[in-house]
Amino acid sequence: MKRIVEFAQKHQLNIRLAYYSKYNPIERTWAVLENHWNGSILDEVETALNFAMTMKWKDKHPVVKLVNEIYETGVKLTKKAMSQIEKRIERLTNSTHAIYPNLGNWFIDICCSQT
């Protein structure tokens, strides 16, 4: 959570995290990609990149690039540090999120304008 909040602040982005896969754009993209490669063996990075570059969703091609940076896992925050992050996010509740009334707890807004 800390890294995504920092990313949003650095790039001045408002981000909505949706933890429910049906409404998550990344999950929808994977579904399109899985249908596009139609069971082909993705045994090389180049093969996967080529399939991703040729797919379309709503008549648009995705931006595809290989990221070689190492993403560090297992990063833990202290309770005090996490409380600072919590001040920079909004956990949506059913009462604050009318579009998906029963999924509010699965959404988090990170707004770059917050401090």
NORNOR-V466777 format. One record per residue. N is the residue number from 1. RES is the residue in one letter. PSI is psi in radians with two decimals (NA if undefined). OMEGA is omega in degrees with one decimal (none if undefined). NEAR is the number of other C-alpha atoms within 12 Angstrom. Layout:
BEGIN
n: <N & N>
res: <RES & RES>
psi: <PSI & PSI>
omega: <OMEGA & OMEGA>
near: <NEAR & NEAR>
END
This chain:
BEGIN
n: <1 & 2 & 3 & 4 & 5 & 6 & 7 & 8 & 9 & 10 & 11 & 12 & 13 & 14 & 15 & 16 & 17 & 18 & 19 & 20 & 21 & 22 & 23 & 24 & 25 & 26 & 27 & 28 & 29 & 30 & 31 & 32 & 33 & 34 & 35 & 36 & 37 & 38 & 39 & 40 & 41 & 42 & 43 & 44 & 45 & 46 & 47 & 48 & 49 & 50 & 51 & 52 & 53 & 54 & 55 & 56 & 57 & 58 & 59 & 60 & 61 & 62 & 63 & 64 & 65 & 66 & 67 & 68 & 69 & 70 & 71 & 72 & 73 & 74 & 75 & 76 & 77 & 78 & 79 & 80 & 81 & 82 & 83 & 84 & 85 & 86 & 87 & 88 & 89 & 90 & 91 & 92 & 93 & 94 & 95 & 96 & 97 & 98 & 99 & 100 & 101 & 102 & 103 & 104 & 105 & 106 & 107 & 108 & 109 & 110 & 111 & 112 & 113 & 114 & 115>
res: <M & K & R & I & V & E & F & A & Q & K & H & Q & L & N & I & R & L & A & Y & Y & S & K & Y & N & P & I & E & R & T & W & A & V & L & E & N & H & W & N & G & S & I & L & D & E & V & E & T & A & L & N & F & A & M & T & M & K & W & K & D & K & H & P & V & V & K & L & V & N & E & I & Y & E & T & G & V & K & L & T & K & K & A & M & S & Q & I & E & K & R & I & E & R & L & T & N & S & T & H & A & I & Y & P & N & L & G & N & W & F & I & D & I & C & C & S & Q & T>
psi: <-0.72 & -0.81 & -0.65 & -0.59 & -0.77 & -0.70 & -0.81 & -0.75 & -0.81 & -0.72 & 0.14 & 0.92 & 2.52 & 2.20 & 2.37 & 2.04 & 2.24 & 1.98 & 0.01 & 1.99 & -0.54 & -0.55 & 0.03 & 2.05 & -0.57 & -0.75 & -0.69 & -0.69 & -0.77 & -0.67 & -0.74 & -0.77 & -0.76 & -0.72 & -0.65 & -0.75 & -0.20 & 0.82 & 0.09 & 2.65 & 2.12 & 1.22 & -0.06 & 2.58 & -0.75 & -0.69 & -0.81 & -0.74 & -0.74 & -0.76 & -0.77 & -0.67 & -0.46 & -0.11 & 2.84 & 2.60 & 2.15 & 0.76 & 0.41 & 2.45 & 2.54 & 2.80 & 2.14 & 2.22 & 2.63 & 2.24 & 2.11 & -0.01 & 2.59 & 2.22 & 1.98 & 2.23 & 2.91 & 0.28 & 2.21 & 2.50 & 2.65 & 2.87 & -0.65 & -0.77 & -0.70 & -0.58 & -0.56 & -0.67 & -0.74 & -0.50 & -0.33 & 0.05 & 2.82 & 2.07 & 2.00 & 2.47 & 2.96 & -0.58 & -0.41 & -0.04 & 1.57 & -0.38 & -0.78 & 1.37 & -0.48 & 0.14 & 0.16 & -0.69 & -0.21 & 0.03 & 2.46 & 2.28 & 2.32 & 1.97 & 2.23 & -0.34 & -0.21 & 2.65 & NA>
omega: <-179.9 & -176.7 & -179.6 & 174.9 & 178.2 & 178.0 & 179.6 & 179.5 & -177.7 & -174.9 & 178.9 & -179.1 & 166.9 & -175.1 & 171.6 & 175.2 & 177.5 & -176.4 & 178.9 & -166.6 & -179.3 & -177.4 & -177.5 & -178.6 & 178.3 & 178.5 & 177.5 & 178.6 & 178.2 & 179.4 & 178.3 & -179.8 & 178.9 & 176.6 & -178.0 & -178.3 & 168.4 & 174.8 & 178.1 & 178.4 & 178.3 & -173.9 & 177.2 & -180.0 & -179.0 & 178.7 & 179.8 & 179.2 & 179.3 & 177.0 & -178.8 & -178.5 & -176.7 & 179.9 & 176.3 & 171.9 & -175.5 & 178.3 & 177.2 & 173.4 & 178.6 & 169.2 & -175.4 & 174.4 & 178.8 & 178.4 & -178.2 & 179.9 & 178.7 & 177.8 & -177.2 & 178.1 & 175.7 & 178.9 & -178.5 & 175.9 & 172.5 & 177.4 & 179.5 & 179.2 & 179.3 & 178.0 & 175.6 & 177.1 & -179.6 & 178.1 & -176.4 & 178.7 & 174.5 & 174.9 & -175.8 & 177.1 & 178.7 & -178.4 & -178.9 & -176.5 & -173.7 & -176.8 & 178.3 & -168.0 & -178.9 & -177.3 & -175.0 & -178.2 & -178.4 & -177.5 & 176.0 & 174.6 & 173.3 & -176.4 & -176.9 & -178.8 & 179.3 & 176.1 & none>
near: <26 & 22 & 18 & 24 & 32 & 23 & 17 & 25 & 22 & 15 & 15 & 17 & 18 & 23 & 25 & 26 & 28 & 24 & 20 & 20 & 17 & 16 & 19 & 18 & 17 & 17 & 16 & 18 & 24 & 22 & 20 & 23 & 27 & 20 & 17 & 20 & 22 & 13 & 12 & 15 & 13 & 17 & 10 & 11 & 16 & 15 & 16 & 24 & 21 & 22 & 28 & 29 & 21 & 20 & 26 & 22 & 20 & 10 & 8 & 13 & 17 & 21 & 15 & 17 & 15 & 15 & 9 & 7 & 7 & 7 & 9 & 8 & 8 & 7 & 11 & 13 & 15 & 11 & 10 & 11 & 14 & 18 & 14 & 18 & 27 & 22 & 19 & 27 & 30 & 25 & 25 & 25 & 19 & 16 & 14 & 18 & 20 & 14 & 14 & 19 & 15 & 16 & 25 & 25 & 22 & 24 & 29 & 28 & 32 & 33 & 28 & 22 & 17 & 21 & 17>
END
